[in-house]
Amino acid sequence: MRFEPTYLVTATFAGDAAVTREPHRDAHLAHMRALLADGTALIVGAHADLSASVLVLRAANAAAARAHVQQDPYWRHGVWTALDVTHYLAATGQTIGRT
């Protein structure tokens, strides 16, 4: 089985994110839609308690995955305060032989 380079990114929210994310939410969602549309992101979402966002990204390496997230308005405006990028073996229809 061959896995494409995929990374699990956990982006920790600032303690006041419920308030500080609002001015940047539309731009953040546009960035997420673009990553999903071009196939960079396999999945994006957040913990229900707003402790962190979780993204599964296709990227050449961890630095490239981190760079995608660092372009997001939430990162640029301090709504996310920390990023954890981990190599991830994403099982998709292609990697497990389904079409």
Secondary structure, DSSP 8 states (H G I E B T S, - for coil): -----EEEEEEEE-TTHHHHTGGGHHHHHHHHHHHHHTTSEEEEEE-TTSSEEEEEEE-SSHHHHHHHHHTSHHHHTTSEEEEEEEEE----TTTTT--
